[in-house]
C-alpha cells in the first residue's frame, strides 16, 4: 500500500513555530525601505490584512498595482527575500529536541487511528487488501522549512517507521514541491487567471516567477514530476495543515482524479470547537469541507457524487501533536 501525505504550514504551526503570514507581516513591516514600490506594497498589506491572509493569492491580486516587469521583480524579490529570512530565523530558533519522533512515526504509519471510530473501521477494512505486503509512506510538503527533516533525522528515505503484522511500514522519501526558504523557493499562483493584470498574462518573465507550475518547470529539477507520479500511485492520501487553497488547485485536481481509482482521501482540518451535546454539527462542517475540495477539481457532478464517499474528514484531531 502506498500512503501519501500532503503537508502544509499547519504542520509547523502545530509544532509551535510562528510561521503564519500574519507573524511574517509583523516582521516585514519593521524593515525599512527606500523604495516607493515596496512601501506601497507594505501599506496595502497593513490596510488589507484580511485579504493578505493568503499571501500568494493576494500577490496575484496586487499585480493590478504593478506597472512593469521591473517593478514586479523589485517587489516580488523583496517580499520573497524577507519571507525567506524570517522562516530561516524561526527554524533556527526552534528547539526540535522537545518533539517526540516516535509519535510522528506512529501518525505517519496509522493516520486513520485519528479518525472517529466508524471512519477508522472503514479505513482498516480498506487497508486489509494490503495486509500481506509492506506499506510505503511518502511526504510532499508545501513548506519552505526543513522542520520534518529535522524531526526525522539524517536518514529520510528507506527508513522503517513502523510495522503492521509481520510487514514493515517504510518512509520512502520527502519532497518540497515549492522548494526551501533558501533554495528554488516557489511562491505564487496556480495559473495566469489568478494574476489580476492582463498585461502580464503573456509576459514570460513574470509567468516563470509567479505561476507555480511554470516556475517548477524553469528549475528543471523534475521534482514536480516525481510528486505527480506519487499521486498516481497512492492508495491513501492524507492532507494535513493545508487550507486547500486556490493557488494549488492543480494538486487538488490530481488528487480528485486519483480518487476515481483504488484510493481514499483523508482531509485533516480544524474548526471552532463544537460542544459534545451538539456533536451532530460536525457532519455539517465535514460536508462543507468535502464540497469545497471537490469544487477545486474538474470532475462533473456525477463523478463528485461517487467520489465524495471516498473522502474522510478528521476534525480537530490530535494527529501531529508531537510535544514530548
N, C-alpha and C positions, 0 to 999 in steps of 0.2 A: 504494500500500500504506500502511496506517495502522499504525504501531508505537506501542504504549502502554506506558510504564514506570510501575510502582508502586514507589515508593522509601520505604524505612523507615529507622529510626535507624542501621542498619548502614552506611549511606552516610556519615553524619557520623563514626561510629567509624572507618571505613576511612580517612578523611582524617587522623585523629589527634586529633579533638575528644573531650573527655571528657564525652559526653552520655548515658552509660548511667545507668539508675536507681540502681545502687549508688553511682556517683560523686555523684549528686544527694543521696542519703540522707546521705552524709558531711557535705555542706554543710548540709542541712536540720537535722540533729541538733545542729549547733553554734549554731543560732539559738534564743535563749531565748524562753520564752512564759509569760505569767501564766495562761493558760487551761488548766484541768484536762482539757478535752476534747482539746485539741491535744497536750498532754503524754501523754495516754493513747494517742493515735494513734502518737506517736513511740516510745513504749515498745513498742507492738505491732510496729512496724517492726523495732526492734532485736532483739526476741525471735524474730521470724519472717522473717528476711531472705530465706530461700528462697521463702517464699510471696509476698513482695513483689517478686520478680524481675520480675513483670508488674504494674506499679503500678495499671493500670486494672482488671484482673481482681480484684486484691487489694482495691481500693476497694469494688467490688461486694460482696465477701465481708465486708468490715469493717462494712458497713452494719448488720449484726445488732447491733453495739455502739452504734449511734446511736439515741437515744430520741425525737428530734423533728426537724422540718424546720429549726428554728432552729439546733440543734446541727449538723445536716448542713451548713448554709450556712457556719457558722463553720469547721468542719474542712475542708470541700471548698475553700473560698476560700483558706484559709491555705496548704494544700499546693500549690494551683494557682498562687497568687501567688509562692511561693518557687521553684517549678519554673520559672516564667517568668523570674524574676530570674536564676536560675542559668544558664539556657540563653542568655540575652542576654549575660551576662558571658563565657561560653565563646565565643560567636560573636564578640564584640567583641575578645577577646584572641587570636583565631586569625589566623595570617598566611596569607591566601589567595593571596598572591603566589607562594608556593612550589609551587602546584598547576599542573600542565600542562593548560591548557584544550584544546589540540588532542587530547590523549589522551581527554578527556571526550567531545568531539565524535565521535571515532572509535568509542568504545564505544557511544554512543547510536545511531550510524549502523549499526554492524555487531555487535550483541550476540552473534550466532551464531558469530562468529570465536573466541569464548572457550570454546566447547564442544569436546568430543572430536571427532576428525575425522569419524567416521561420522555423528554427530549434526549436525555442521556441514554436511556434504554434503547431508543430508536437508533442512535449512533452506534451503540455497542453491537446491536444486531447487524447493522450495515457493515461494520468492520470485521464481522465473522468470516466474510468472504476471503479475507487475507490472514486468517488465524494461523495458517501453516506456512507463513513466509515472513521474512524480515520486513520491517517498516522503515521507510526513509522520510526524513524531515528536512525541508529546505526553507530558508527565510529570504524574503525580498523586503528590504526596508526602504522607506521613502526618506528616512532621516539622514542628515548630514553628519551626525555624531557617530562615533565608534563605540557607543555605550554597550551594545550587545556583544561586540568582540571583547571588550574589556571584562565583561561579566563571565564570558565563556572561557577565556584564556587563550594561550598561544595556538592550540590546535582547534581549528574551526571547521574542519571537514573530515569525513570518515571517523567521526567521534561518537562512540556509543554513549547515549544519554539515558537509556532505559531498556526495558525488555517487556515482552508480552509472551507468557508461557515460556517455551524454550527458545524463542526467537528474539533477536536484538532490534532495538529502535536506534537508528543511526542518524545523526545530524550530518547531512551531506554538504552543506555549504551555506554561506551568507553572501548576498549581493546587494549593493547600494545602487538602485536604479537611477537615483538622482545624484550620485556621486557623494563626495565628502565635503566638509567645510573648507578644506584646503586643496581639493583636487577634483577636477571636472564637475564642479558644482552646477547642477541644472535647476534653474529657478524660473518658472514662467507659467504659461497657459497650455491648454490642451491642443488648440488649433487657432487659426487666424480669426475665426469668428469671435473669439474672446478678446481680440485686440480692438479697442474702441477708437480706431483711427484708420479708416480705409486706405489712407495714403501709404500706410506701411504694409498692407496686405500682400504686396508683391515685392517688398524690399527684402532681398535675401539676407542682407547683413542683420537686419532686425529679427527676421524669422529664425535664423540659425541660433540666435541668442535667447529668444523669448519663447519660442514654441518647443516644448519639451522633446517631442519625438525627433524633430529636426536637429535639435541640439545634440541629442544622443548619437544621431547618425553622423554628425560632423566629427564627433570624438572618435568614431570608428573603433570603439572598444568591443563591440559585439555583445556587451552585457545585456542590452535590451533584448537581443535575440535569444540569449540564454533564458532570460526571465519569461519571455513569451512561451518558450518551449516547456518550461516548468509548469506553466498554467495548463498547457495542453496535455500534460502527463498526470496532473493531480487528480486524486480521488477524494481528497478532503481539503478544502481551502478555508483558512481562518483569517479574518480581517480584525485587527486589534489596533486601537489608538488612532484610527483614521476617521476624518469627518466624511469620507467618501465624497470628496468634493468634485466640482465640475472640471477642475484643471487636470484631473487624472481619469477622465471618462474612458479613454482608450483601454485602461486596465479593467474597469468595471464591465465594459462590453465584452472583453476577452473572457472574463470570469463567467459572465452570463452564457456565453457560447459553450463553455466547458460544462456548465450545469446540464446541458442537453445530453451529456454523456453520463458515464457512471461516476458521478461526482456530486458531493454535497458541499454546502457553504455554511459556515458559522460566522455571524457578524457579532462581535462583542462591542457593546455600546454602553454609554452612561446616560442616565436621565435623572430628573428630580426624584427623590425618594418617594415611593408610593406606600402609604401605610398598609400593614398586613390585612386590615379589615376590608380594604377595597383593592385587594391584590388583582382582581379581575381586570383592572385598568391597565395592567402590564400588557395584556393581549392587544389593547388598542395601540400602545406605543410600538410593540413588536410589528404589528401590521403596517404601521406607517413607515417603519424602517425598511421592511421588505419592499413596500411600494416605492419608496424613494430610491432604493437601489435599482429596482427593475426599470424605473424611468430613465436611468442612465445607461441602459443597454439599448440595442437596436432591435430587440425582439418584438414581434407583433403581440397583440392582446391574447391570442390563443396560446402562444408559447409562454407568455408570462403566467397564465393560469396554471400551466403544468409545472413550471419552474418554481413557483412560489412555495410549493410543498417541499422543495429541496433546500430551502433556506431556513436556518435556525438562528434565533437571536438570543444572545446572552446579555441580560440587562444587569448592570451594577454587580457583576460577579467579582470574585476575588482573584481572578486569573492575573498573573504577573504582578501581584503584590508580593514583593520579594525581600522585604526587610527581614533581617535575622531576628 
